[in-house]
Amino acid sequence: MTKEANSTGKFWLMFIVSLIGTGLFLVFKPEWFWVMLPFLFTSFVYAKNWV
């Protein structure tokens, strides 16, 4: 059997972008920062390859 190589680089990039977006929402629109949380946590789980 061959083992499939999983590249998580794009998910780490998505996590960093989501983290920055969440921070910006928290500073400028604190009542809406929760909108970014699903993107943040989903990208983190994919980056850690926990799926």
Order of alpha helices (4+ residues) and beta strands (2+ residues): alpha-alpha
